[in-house]
Amino acid sequence: MLIENMKMAINSLRANKLRSILTMLGIIIGIGSVISIVSLGDTMRKVFSDIYKNVGETQAVIMLSYTVDEVRSSDSFSLDDIDKLKQIFGDRLAYIDAGSQSRVDVKIGRKKQKADLSGVDYNYETVQPVNMLSGRYLSKKDVQETRNVAMLKDSTARLFFGTENAVGKTFRAEVGGENRTFQVIGVYHRDESAIQKVLTQTNDSIGEVIIPWTILAKEGDELSMLRYFGRLGMNKSEMDQLNTEIKGYFSRTKNRNPEDWQIISLKTQMGQVDSVMAGISAAVGGIAAISLLVGGIGIMNIMLVSVTERTREIGIRKALGASTKDILIQFLTESALLSALGGLIGVLLAIGLVSLGGAIFHLQVVIKPIIIVIAVAFSAVVGVFFGLYPANRAANEDPIVALRYE
């Protein structure tokens, strides 16, 4: 019976091709809009998630809060504080340093370039891995002996020396009031997302250089902040607990209230950004879903017209023994099929448009299969819901009156 109703519904739609296409248009636009917006939202959430992964999901920075009125010299951090944190938190703390950075003028022969120097420890690659193209990474002795060695990003090597083959070459820079000659010991490449590439395009003229952090932070220096990474794989609750304990430690040792310290945690920021993106995606997707109601009203309208046009057909079928239920199911099948086809076309168009956009902007698009299934099923439900009244009206036609209808 179902197959027979499907055949009759298909024949009815084929008999009025243009009208059927125009009726499906509202569903096509509605479903296409919903899937496109949801997929766009999921894609952007993945992009931001990848950005945070590239800079370290468990990275955090602690400093004195800007709301503190009186700043004391004892509020500063020291190298001893770093050693004590390593002892206290053990393997829960994957990495820690002073987060030292400096923008300097670098001299390569007679040429001068701007460069950002980042001071890191020898084990920084465990939390921020890079692809070494040539040479080697910083060693423990490089850091302990404060050697004038440097690692260059591949684009920086080209900027400084016109080639990536820069291992063994030297450049000069004034760091901490001292003129130093650095020897390049390694050239690395860091994978970046499409969004990161866009954000860093304006800084192509500024070099990226990694040096031992002991050059920028010496014994006796007063450090304004500490940068650390929780154990890799820590979830948000574990990272929050670590942050709370570190804040509590410095509150005790420096005679401060916990609220006097500010911790900027990327794990927390990532959660906030993801929640905002999810909320925006859901809100805009909900607005786009309103067009489904418009499409449903269109289906109801065209089905009412179809009932009127086929009144005599309904009378003949009833006279030949068709029950009220048979007529009801026939028209419900037709409206559901009309809506489901519109939903399927909308899905295909949405996937095509989103994939095309991803290819143009070099983004890996996220299209969840469950969203497609829900969209097509929902479009069919819309067709049944809005086709219920016309189908019920057709089913309750008086066969005698229907047969007399011209």
Phi and psi in degrees as a GROMACS rama.xvg file:
@    title "Ramachandran Plot"
@    xaxis  label "Phi"
@    yaxis  label "Psi"
@TYPE xy
-63.3377  -42.3699  LEU-2
-63.7219  -39.6548  ILE-3
-63.0709  -42.4927  GLU-4
-64.8623  -37.2954  ASN-5
-64.131  -43.9107  MET-6
-61.8504  -43.1129  LYS-7
-65.0708  -37.9659  MET-8
-66.3868  -42.7301  ALA-9
-64.0388  -42.1968  ILE-10
-62.9312  -38.3481  ASN-11
-66.1118  -40.3578  SER-12
-68.7008  -38.1474  LEU-13
-69.1328  -28.8314  ARG-14
-70.029  -22.6805  ALA-15
-131.304  64.3094  ASN-16
-57.8462  -52.6237  LYS-17
-62.2759  -43.3948  LEU-18
-63.8044  -39.529  ARG-19
-64.7325  -43.0411  SER-20
-63.6736  -44.7335  ILE-21
-64.2932  -35.3985  LEU-22
-67.44  -38.9288  THR-23
-72.4071  -17.3008  MET-24
-57.312  -41.239  LEU-25
-62.4252  -41.7781  GLY-26
-67.631  -41.1727  ILE-27
-59.032  -48.311  ILE-28
-64.6168  -43.4345  ILE-29
-62.8214  -52.6837  GLY-30
-64.0508  -43.3137  ILE-31
-60.1115  -41.485  GLY-32
-65.5251  -45.1729  SER-33
-62.0385  -49.4482  VAL-34
-65.8059  -41.1359  ILE-35
-61.691  -44.9951  SER-36
-69.2328  -43.4104  ILE-37
-63.7786  -42.3877  VAL-38
-66.0713  -39.7727  SER-39
-62.6633  -43.1952  LEU-40
-62.4842  -44.3199  GLY-41
-65.5437  -36.6031  ASP-42
-65.1355  -44.0239  THR-43
-67.2959  -34.2095  MET-44
-63.4665  -39.6811  ARG-45
-68.0277  -38.6602  LYS-46
-60.5032  -47.5647  VAL-47
-67.2576  -35.1651  PHE-48
-63.4335  -40.9315  SER-49
-66.0406  -36.4734  ASP-50
-61.3448  -45.8068  ILE-51
-65.7995  -35.3683  TYR-52
-64.1951  -39.0269  LYS-53
-67.7984  -28.4061  ASN-54
-99.5248  -0.152054  VAL-55
99.6973  104.478  GLY-56
-62.2368  -31.9328  GLU-57
-97.6878  16.7128  THR-58
-78.2169  142.235  GLN-59
-149.504  157.564  ALA-60
-130.16  135.035  VAL-61
-116.713  137.296  ILE-62
-154.127  169.133  MET-63
-71.2836  136.203  LEU-64
-65.6688  144.633  SER-65
-69.187  -12.0196  TYR-66
-82.5774  -9.11397  THR-67
-71.2519  128.664  VAL-68
-76.3549  -47.2155  ASP-69
-108.057  119.587  GLU-70
-101.64  126.128  VAL-71
-106.699  157.324  ARG-72
-64.4618  -28.7088  SER-73
-71.4849  -11.434  SER-74
-74.1581  -19.5441  ASP-75
-69.7614  153.966  SER-76
-92.5726  160.918  PHE-77
-135.79  172.126  SER-78
-64.7  -29.6113  LEU-79
-63.4639  -37.444  ASP-80
-60.7092  -39.0375  ASP-81
-63.782  -45.0305  ILE-82
-62.8873  -40.1151  ASP-83
-67.9245  -39.2565  LYS-84
-63.4821  -37.6714  LEU-85
-61.7187  -41.3506  LYS-86
-68.9898  -42.9534  GLN-87
-71.4272  -45.1447  ILE-88
-97.6649  -10.2335  PHE-89
52.3811  -130.292  GLY-90
-75.5313  -6.53464  ASP-91
-70.2967  -19.55  ARG-92
-108.042  104.844  LEU-93
-75.2454  -29.1116  ALA-94
-164.645  149.175  TYR-95
-154.595  140.426  ILE-96
-154.439  -170.294  ASP-97
-89.6056  1.42496  ALA-98
59.5707  35.0285  GLY-99
-75.0551  130.913  SER-100
-142.875  153.162  GLN-101
-156.034  134.969  SER-102
-97.6553  123.498  ARG-103
-132.587  168.113  VAL-104
-91.4949  124.167  ASP-105
-104.703  134.572  VAL-106
-110.028  123.894  LYS-107
-118.931  96.5877  ILE-108
66.0012  -121.446  GLY-109
-95.6432  -6.29739  ARG-110
-85.3187  146.538  LYS-111
-125.595  135.417  LYS-112
-137.064  153.196  GLN-113
-84.9647  144.736  LYS-114
-150.19  145.976  ALA-115
-98.1645  115.731  ASP-116
-91.4679  128.91  LEU-117
-115.577  121.405  SER-118
-90.5148  121.16  GLY-119
-132.865  165.082  VAL-120
-89.4806  169.85  ASP-121
-64.4649  -27.233  TYR-122
-96.1231  17.2523  ASN-123
-62.8404  -27.5723  TYR-124
-67.1305  -16.0182  GLU-125
-71.2586  -26.9951  THR-126
-107.796  -20.0135  VAL-127
-133.677  71.2128  GLN-128
-65.521  143.544  PRO-129
-131.646  163.445  VAL-130
-95.3511  107.728  ASN-131
-74.2813  118.286  MET-132
-85.186  -33.9034  LEU-133
-158.587  158.336  SER-134
76.5262  -150.127  GLY-135
-139.946  169.717  ARG-136
-85.1851  167.15  TYR-137
-58.9713  141.316  LEU-138
-103.133  169.882  SER-139
-62.6547  -37.8178  LYS-140
-68.7892  -35.4793  LYS-141
-55.026  -42.2752  ASP-142
-76.2894  -47.6072  VAL-143
-64.2442  -37.6061  GLN-144
-95.5996  6.38578  GLU-145
50.9772  51.6778  THR-146
-75.1845  146.624  ARG-147
-83.4195  69.8129  ASN-148
-121.346  158.404  VAL-149
-149.103  151.599  ALA-150
-113.585  137.253  MET-151
-115.392  142.199  LEU-152
-67.6629  149.917  LYS-153
-55.8534  -40.9856  ASP-154
-67.2086  -31.6224  SER-155
-71.5567  -37.7058  THR-156
-60.0046  -42.0263  ALA-157
-66.8577  -37.1962  ARG-158
-65.8849  -43.4128  LEU-159
-76.4698  -48.095  PHE-160
-118.347  -3.06651  PHE-161
77.7029  8.84554  GLY-162
-156.658  153.54  THR-163
-78.6509  -16.3106  GLU-164
-81.8497  73.318  ASN-165
-110.414  -0.875093  ALA-166
-61.6707  129.934  VAL-167
96.0963  -17.1494  GLY-168
-77.5855  162.839  LYS-169
-127.513  157.535  THR-170
-147.508  161.321  PHE-171
-115.861  148.267  ARG-172
-157.69  147.914  ALA-173
-92.4721  116.548  GLU-174
-126.561  122.105  VAL-175
61.2623  32.8165  GLY-176
82.87  2.10214  GLY-177
-115.792  137.508  GLU-178
-83.3356  120.181  ASN-179
-122.383  146.044  ARG-180
-107.886  115.377  THR-181
-97.6835  140.46  PHE-182
-105.055  132.658  GLN-183
-76.5119  121.238  VAL-184
-107.343  -10.7184  ILE-185
-164.082  150.753  GLY-186
-124.453  130.832  VAL-187
-127.956  164.128  TYR-188
-125.467  136.686  HIS-189
-116.49  124.277  ARG-190
-68.3231  135.417  ASP-191
-128.681  145.474  GLU-192
-73.1685  167.155  SER-193
-59.5495  -39.6684  ALA-194
-66.005  -41.0455  ILE-195
-62.5486  -38.9039  GLN-196
-63.0714  -40.0412  LYS-197
-63.9111  -42.5782  VAL-198
-68.2331  -28.7267  LEU-199
-99.3482  0.465674  THR-200
-60.9826  -34.9684  GLN-201
-75.1217  -10.6888  THR-202
-108.508  22.9017  ASN-203
-64.2742  -23.7488  ASP-204
-85.0986  -2.01231  SER-205
-109.223  123.368  ILE-206
-73.4821  156.301  GLY-207
-117.882  113.575  GLU-208
-126.991  135.069  VAL-209
-110.885  127.264  ILE-210
-131.47  166.777  ILE-211
-59.2988  134.098  PRO-212
-69.2956  -17.6851  TRP-213
-70.195  -14.2536  THR-214
-73.523  -37.039  ILE-215
-91.51  -24.0141  LEU-216
-127.819  108.807  ALA-217
-105.018  165.477  LYS-218
-58.7598  129.814  GLU-219
94.6045  -13.0451  GLY-220
-68.6021  146.2  ASP-221
-94.6139  114.204  GLU-222
-95.2889  132.589  LEU-223
-84.5973  -16.5466  SER-224
-154.3  161.923  MET-225
-129.097  138.975  LEU-226
-111.302  133.137  ARG-227
-143.481  161.79  TYR-228
-123.692  129.392  PHE-229
-71.4072  167.496  GLY-230
-53.0298  136.586  ARG-231
-58.2645  134.586  LEU-232
92.9155  -0.899908  GLY-233
-61.4069  136.217  MET-234
-85.1272  178.335  ASN-235
-63.4007  -41.5891  LYS-236
-65.8127  -39.6282  SER-237
-66.0157  -39.6655  GLU-238
-67.8819  -39.4104  MET-239
-62.0607  -40.3142  ASP-240
-64.392  -42.6692  GLN-241
-62.1794  -44.3059  LEU-242
-60.6674  -42.7396  ASN-243
-62.9508  -41.7401  THR-244
-68.4231  -39.1012  GLU-245
-65.7685  -42.0804  ILE-246
-61.9572  -41.4157  LYS-247
-64.5252  -38.2218  GLY-248
-61.1079  -48.7959  TYR-249
-71.5459  -27.1278  PHE-250
-64.0092  -40.1032  SER-251
-72.9177  -46.6192  ARG-252
-75.7659  -23.4143  THR-253
-115.116  11.1749  LYS-254
55.3137  53.516  ASN-255
-127.722  159.65  ARG-256
-80.5495  149.007  ASN-257
-55.4998  -34.4654  PRO-258
-73.061  -8.17953  GLU-259
-76.4259  -12.6159  ASP-260
-104.526  143.853  TRP-261
-116.064  125.717  GLN-262
-116.992  122.965  ILE-263
-101.494  108.378  ILE-264
-109.383  125.651  SER-265
-67.0378  -29.2855  LEU-266
-62.5238  -43.1666  LYS-267
-67.6741  -44.4922  THR-268
-61.2759  -41.4609  GLN-269
-61.3056  -41.7153  MET-270
-63.7915  -39.9862  GLY-271
-66.4647  -45.3355  GLN-272
-62.9063  -42.5993  VAL-273
-63.5896  -39.3902  ASP-274
-65.9547  -41.8304  SER-275
-64.4052  -45.8867  VAL-276
-62.3526  -40.9501  MET-277
-64.9797  -40.5197  ALA-278
-64.7497  -43.5602  GLY-279
-64.1594  -43.9623  ILE-280
-61.1527  -43.3935  SER-281
-66.7181  -41.0187  ALA-282
-65.6016  -48.5805  ALA-283
-67.4092  -37.6852  VAL-284
-63.1835  -37.318  GLY-285
-64.8265  -39.8128  GLY-286
-64.2572  -42.2817  ILE-287
-64.6938  -30.5106  ALA-288
-66.4698  -18.6587  ALA-289
-60.5771  -31.2505  ILE-290
-64.3992  -22.0403  SER-291
-65.6348  -36.2056  LEU-292
-63.7625  -39.6717  LEU-293
-62.5416  -42.7404  VAL-294
-63.8441  -38.5648  GLY-295
-64.4055  -39.4828  GLY-296
-64.7518  -37.0093  ILE-297
-62.365  -40.417  GLY-298
-64.345  -44.1415  ILE-299
-59.2544  -43.2439  MET-300
-62.8754  -46.2663  ASN-301
-71.6207  -30.6387  ILE-302
-70.3072  -35.5337  MET-303
-63.7052  -40.4015  LEU-304
-63.3354  -41.9338  VAL-305
-63.3722  -39.6964  SER-306
-61.9303  -42.9037  VAL-307
-63.7071  -44.0437  THR-308
-66.6804  -29.6214  GLU-309
-107.512  24.7317  ARG-310
-59.1401  -43.9378  THR-311
-65.1025  -39.393  ARG-312
-60.6031  -40.8055  GLU-313
-62.5455  -42.69  ILE-314
-61.5215  -41.9715  GLY-315
-64.484  -44.1994  ILE-316
-63.4285  -39.9407  ARG-317
-67.7906  -37.6851  LYS-318
-65.4829  -27.6066  ALA-319
-87.9149  1.659  LEU-320
114.107  1.28197  GLY-321
-68.1554  135.312  ALA-322
-85.6577  168.18  SER-323
-58.1621  -39.3207  THR-324
-63.2638  -39.6022  LYS-325
-62.1311  -44.4646  ASP-326
-65.5742  -41.1803  ILE-327
-61.0278  -48.3072  LEU-328
-65.1463  -36.9288  ILE-329
-59.8834  -48.5627  GLN-330
-73.9007  -32.3856  PHE-331
-66.6721  -39.4308  LEU-332
-61.3456  -41.8927  THR-333
-65.2788  -44.4596  GLU-334
-68.6779  -38.484  SER-335
-66.211  -41.3773  ALA-336
-64.7622  -42.7476  LEU-337
-58.5584  -45.358  LEU-338
-71.2673  -42.467  SER-339
-64.1536  -39.6397  ALA-340
-63.2463  -42.1614  LEU-341
-60.9362  -41.6568  GLY-342
-63.8945  -41.4637  GLY-343
-64.8191  -43.274  LEU-344
-63.8216  -40.657  ILE-345
-61.881  -39.0501  GLY-346
-62.7502  -47.6513  VAL-347
-62.2564  -42.6177  LEU-348
-63.913  -42.3083  LEU-349
-63.1479  -45.6707  ALA-350
-61.2577  -41.3714  ILE-351
-63.0409  -46.2514  GLY-352
-66.2228  -44.5432  LEU-353
-64.9249  -41.7496  VAL-354
-65.1404  -38.7157  SER-355
-64.4092  -44.2109  LEU-356
-61.8916  -40.176  GLY-357
-63.1049  -39.6298  GLY-358
-66.7415  -39.3004  ALA-359
-66.0682  -43.5629  ILE-360
-96.9852  8.52466  PHE-361
56.7833  46.7763  HIS-362
-115.803  144.665  LEU-363
-85.9569  104.755  GLN-364
-73.8595  150.916  VAL-365
-114.363  112.871  VAL-366
-124.132  108.173  ILE-367
-82.3223  126.253  LYS-368
-56.4918  -34.8101  PRO-369
-63.074  -33.3548  ILE-370
-66.0191  -39.4852  ILE-371
-65.0238  -45.5847  ILE-372
-61.1795  -45.8357  VAL-373
-62.8453  -41.1137  ILE-374
-63.1957  -47.1058  ALA-375
-66.4346  -43.1232  VAL-376
-63.0827  -40.8773  ALA-377
-66.0467  -38.3341  PHE-378
-63.9173  -37.931  SER-379
-65.8215  -39.6365  ALA-380
-63.3283  -40.6926  VAL-381
-59.5289  -42.9587  VAL-382
-62.4757  -42.4523  GLY-383
-65.7637  -44.6151  VAL-384
-61.9177  -48.445  PHE-385
-80.9261  -13.0847  PHE-386
-93.1998  -5.05728  GLY-387
-65.0974  -45.861  LEU-388
-64.4099  -49.9005  TYR-389
-60.6191  -39.16  PRO-390
-65.9165  -41.1008  ALA-391
-65.0685  -38.1985  ASN-392
-65.4379  -40.8639  ARG-393
-66.5258  -39.9816  ALA-394
-66.6444  -28.9134  ALA-395
-95.9747  10.9181  ASN-396
-64.8152  136.328  GLU-397
-72.3075  119.859  ASP-398
-58.6705  -33.9369  PRO-399
-66.3243  -46.1993  ILE-400
-65.2218  -39.7426  VAL-401
-63.5318  -39.7006  ALA-402
-68.0879  -27.2064  LEU-403
-84.1137  -9.85018  ARG-404
-68.5102  133.693  TYR-405
